[in-house]
Amino acid sequence: MKPFSLSSLIRSETVMTVLDVGASLTDTAPYQPLVNSGVARVVGFEPNKEECEKLKQLHGATHDFFPYFVGDGKPALFRETNWFATGSLFKPNKPLLELYQNLHEVTTLVAEHPIQTVALDDIPEITDVDYIKIDVQGAELSVFEHATRVLQGVTIIHTEVCFVELYEDQPLFADVDKCLREKGFQFVRFTGFGTRALKPIVMANNPNVGNQYLWSDAIYIRDLLKVGEMSADKLIKLATVVHDIYALYDFALYLLKIVDAKQGTTISDKYLALILES
């Protein structure tokens, strides 16, 4: 369909807050279109204070950064690896990683650093969050378990999940799913899968291609049977994210109908007409 931004239809002056935990903010994030259109600000984390300041200067007023390792609020060991993106609070599961093409090669343990983690609920500056994007190499469950206060206002979560223990004793998709369901979220879909072939096979001349699904990103939103309890403002923000970022047009229409019932508006009729026209 011909793409259009829901924010342009609604013309809301409200800016949503995106919490980006653990991802490299030098890459293009899925929420970037929201930032580009001026409807979102981003709160991120960079444990190195000097790098944190650099990121603030680089991204400007649309982003804010805190110099923390996010976790359960306790001391921990950070496992540095030979590729920055695979560093983790969990130790790489070397015997398993070595079975696959191009996993141990990019997840080789280099050093262990004692650190102090900070729970999201213990950061008073983080208040009304709408959207969480999280990728902390196996520690996602710990972050969620210690973010009860923060999660109360969150409407949508984009989280990395693993199906096998790429890191020793890491929680898997089933563990994260149980936690988020208990906190009032429901699973929507996966977006992209990480695959590898068992050595020595190389599939399609690409060491990053295989038959087994090892990890993915999972999308969760607030329980559809309870979203009516949210304010119209929150519902509009959620509808904007599911439309603009994930192309979940049926979800967006469902949410906008609830907005109309609350406000006596006809936004959902206009939205449906645009969808059908496209």
For each residue, the residues with C-beta under 8 A, 3 or more apart:
1: 249 275 278
2: 278
3:
4: 8 9 274 278
5: 8 9 33 37 240 243 244
6: 9 10 239 240 243 244 252 271
7: 10 11 12 34 37 39 240 244
8: 4 5 11 37
9: 4 5 6 267 270 271 274
10: 6 7 236 240 267
11: 7 8
12: 7 39 233 236 240
13:
14: 39 233 236 237
15: 38 39 40 41
16: 34 39 40 41 130 131 237 240 241
17: 40 41 42 43 128 129 130 131
18: 31 34 35 40 41 42 43 129 130 131 132 133
19: 42 43 44 120 126 129 131 132 133 134 150 154
20: 23 25 29 31 42 43 44 45 133 134
21: 44 45 70 120 132 133 134 135 136 143
22: 45 70 134 135 136 137 139
23: 20 27 29 44 133 134 135
24: 27 84 85
25: 20 29 42 44 46 55 59 63
26:
27: 23 24
28: 32
29: 20 23 25 32 42 133
30: 133 158 245
31: 18 20 34 35 40 42 131 133 158 241 245
32: 28 29 35 36
33: 5 36 37 244 245
34: 7 16 18 31 37 39 40 240 241 244 245
35: 18 31 32 38 40 41 42 62
36: 32 33
37: 5 7 8 33 34 40 244
38: 15 35
39: 7 12 14 15 16 34 240
40: 15 16 17 18 31 34 35 37 62 131
41: 15 16 17 18 35 61 62 63 64
42: 17 18 19 20 25 29 31 35 59 62 63 64
43: 17 18 19 20 63 64 65 66 126 129
44: 19 20 21 23 25 55 63 64 65 66
45: 20 21 22 65 66 67 68 69 70
46: 25 51 52 55 65 66 67
47: 52 67 68 69 115
48: 51 52 67
49: 52 53 67
50: 53 54
51: 46 48 54 55
52: 46 47 48 49 55 56 65 66 67
53: 49 50 56 57
54: 50 51 57 58
55: 25 44 46 51 52 58 59 63 65
56: 52 53 59 60 63 64 65
57: 53 54 60
58: 54 55
59: 25 42 55 56 62 63 65
60: 56 57 63
61: 41
62: 35 40 41 42 59
63: 25 41 42 43 44 55 56 59 60
64: 41 42 43 44 56
65: 43 44 45 46 52 55 56 59
66: 43 44 45 46 52 123 125
67: 45 46 47 48 49 52
68: 45 47 117 118 123
69: 45 47 76 78 89 115 116 117 118
70: 21 22 45 117 118 119 120 136 143
71: 74 76 89 117 118 119 136 139 142 143 146
72: 76 117 119 142 143 145 146
73: 117 118 119 122 146
74: 71 116 117
75: 114 115 116 117
76: 69 71 72 89 114 115 116 117
77: 89 112 113 114 115
78: 69 87 88 89 112 113 114 115
79: 87 88 89 90 91 92 109 111 112
80: 87 109 110 111 112 113
81: 84 86 87 88 92 106 107 108 109 110
82: 106 107 108 110
83: 86 106 107
84: 24 81 87
85: 24 106
86: 81 83 92 106 107 137
87: 78 79 80 81 84 137
88: 78 79 81 91 92 136 137 138 139 167 170
89: 69 71 76 77 78 79 117 136 137 138 139 142
90: 79 137 138 139 167 168 169 170
91: 79 88 109 167 168
92: 79 81 86 88 97 104 107 108 109 166 167 168
93: 96 97 165 166 167 168 170
94: 97 98 104 109
95: 98 99
96: 93 99 100 164 165 166
97: 92 93 94 100 103 104 107 166
98: 94 95 103 104 199
99: 95 96 198 199
100: 96 97 103 104 196 197 198 199 210 214
101: 196 197 198 199 201 202 207 208 210
102: 105 106 196 207 208
103: 97 98 100 106 107 166 196
104: 92 94 97 98 100 107 108
105: 102 108
106: 81 82 83 85 86 102 103
107: 81 82 83 86 92 97 103 104 166
108: 81 82 92 104 105
109: 79 80 81 91 92 94 112
110: 80 81 82
111: 79 80
112: 77 78 79 80 109
113: 77 78 80
114: 75 76 77 78
115: 47 69 75 76 77 78
116: 69 74 75 76
117: 68 69 70 71 72 73 74 75 76 89
118: 68 69 70 71 73 122 123
119: 70 71 72 73 122 123 146 147
120: 19 21 70 123 126 143 146 147 149 150
121: 146 147 148 149 150
122: 73 118 119 146
123: 66 68 118 119 120 126
124: 127
125: 66
126: 19 43 120 123 129 150
127: 124 153
128: 17 153
129: 17 18 19 43 126 132 150 153 154
130: 16 17 18 153 154 155 156 234 237 238 241
131: 16 17 18 19 31 40 154 155 156 157 158 237 241
132: 18 19 21 129 151 154 156 157 158 159
133: 18 19 20 21 23 29 30 31 158 159
134: 19 20 21 22 23 140 143 157 158 159 160
135: 21 22 23 140 159 160 217
136: 21 22 70 71 88 89 139 140 143 160
137: 22 86 87 88 89 90 160 167
138: 88 89 90 162 166 167 170 171
139: 22 71 88 89 90 136 142 143 170
140: 134 135 136 143 144 159 160 161 171 176
141: 144 145 171 175 176 179
142: 71 72 89 139 145 146 171
143: 21 70 71 72 120 134 136 139 140 146 147
144: 140 141 147 151 159 176 179 180 183
145: 72 141 142 179
146: 71 72 73 119 120 121 122 142 143
147: 119 120 121 143 144 150 151
148: 121 151 152 183
149: 120 121 152
150: 19 120 121 126 129 147 153 154
151: 132 144 147 148 154 183 184
152: 148 149
153: 127 128 129 130 150 234
154: 19 129 130 131 132 150 151 157 222
155: 130 131 221 222 227 230 234 237 238 241
156: 130 131 132 219 220 221 222 238 241 242
157: 131 132 134 154 180 185 219 220 221
158: 30 31 131 132 133 134 191 217 218 219
159: 132 133 134 135 140 144 176 180 217 218 220
160: 134 135 136 137 140 215 216 217 218
161: 140 172 173 176 177 215 216 217 218
162: 138 165 166 167 170 172 173 214 215
163: 172 173 213 214 215 216
164: 96 172 212 214
165: 93 96 162 168 169 170 172
166: 92 93 96 97 103 107 138 162 170 214 215
167: 88 90 91 92 93 137 138 162 170
168: 90 91 92 93 165
169: 90 165
170: 88 90 93 138 139 162 165 166 167
171: 138 140 141 142 175 176
172: 161 162 163 164 165 175 176
173: 161 162 163 176 177 216 218
174: 177 178
175: 141 171 172 178 179
176: 140 141 144 159 161 171 172 173 179 180 218
177: 161 173 174 180 181 187 218
178: 174 175 181 182
179: 141 144 145 175 176 182 183
180: 144 157 159 176 177 183 185 187 220
181: 177 178 184 185 186 187
182: 178 179
183: 144 148 151 179 180
184: 151 181 222 223 226
185: 157 180 181 220 221 222 223
186: 181 220 221 222 223 224
187: 177 180 181 218 219 220
188: 219 220 221 246 248 251
189: 218 219
190: 193 216 217 218 219
191: 158 216 217 218 219 246
192: 216 217
193: 190 213 214 215 216
194: 213 214 215 216
195: 208 209 210 211 212 213 214
196: 100 101 102 103 207 208 209 210 212 214
197: 100 101 201 202 203 207 209 210 211
198: 99 100 101 201 210 212
199: 98 99 100 101
200:
201: 101 197 198
202: 101 197 205 206 207
203: 197 206 209 210 211
204: 209
205: 202
206: 202 203 209
207: 101 102 196 197 202
208: 101 102 195 196
209: 195 196 197 203 204 206
210: 100 101 195 196 197 198 203 214
211: 195 197 203
212: 164 195 196 198
213: 163 193 194 195 216
214: 100 162 163 164 166 193 194 195 196 210
215: 160 161 162 163 166 193 194
216: 160 161 163 173 190 191 192 193 194 213
217: 135 158 159 160 161 190 191 192
218: 158 159 160 161 173 176 177 187 189 190 191
219: 156 157 158 187 188 189 190 191 246
220: 156 157 159 180 185 186 187 188
221: 155 156 157 185 186 188 224 227 238 242 251
222: 154 155 156 184 185 186 226 227 230 238
223: 184 185 186 226 227
224: 186 221 227 254
225:
226: 184 222 223 229
227: 155 221 222 223 224 230 235 238 255 258
228: 258
229: 226
230: 155 222 227 234 235 238
231: 234 235
232: 235 236 259 262 263
233: 12 14 236 237
234: 130 153 155 230 231 237 238
235: 227 230 231 232 238 239 255 256 258 259 262
236: 10 12 14 232 233 239 240 255 256 259
237: 14 16 130 131 155 233 234 240 241
238: 130 155 156 221 222 227 230 234 235 241 242 255
239: 6 235 236 242 243 251 252 255 256 259
240: 5 6 7 10 12 16 34 39 236 237 243 244 252
241: 16 31 34 130 131 155 156 237 238 244 245 246
242: 156 221 238 239 245 246 248 251 252 255
243: 5 6 239 240 246 247 248 249 252
244: 5 6 7 33 34 37 240 241
245: 30 31 33 34 241 242
246: 188 191 219 241 242 243
247: 243
248: 188 242 243 251 252
249: 1 243 252 253 275
250: 253 254
251: 188 221 239 242 248 254 255
252: 6 239 240 242 243 248 249 255 256 271
253: 249 250 256 257 268 271 272 275
254: 224 250 251 257 258
255: 227 235 236 238 239 242 251 252 258 259
256: 235 236 239 252 253 259 260 267 268 271
257: 253 254 260 261 268
258: 227 228 235 254 255 261 262
259: 232 235 236 239 255 256 262 263 265 267 268
260: 256 257 263 264 265 266 267 268 269
261: 257 258
262: 232 235 258 259
263: 232 259 260
264: 260
265: 259 260
266: 260 269 270
267: 9 10 256 259 260 270 271
268: 253 256 257 259 260 271 272
269: 260 266 272 273
270: 9 266 267 273 274
271: 6 9 252 253 256 267 268 274 275
272: 253 268 269 275 276
273: 269 270 276 277
274: 4 9 270 271 277 278
275: 1 249 253 271 272 278
276: 272 273
277: 273 274
278: 1 2 4 274 275
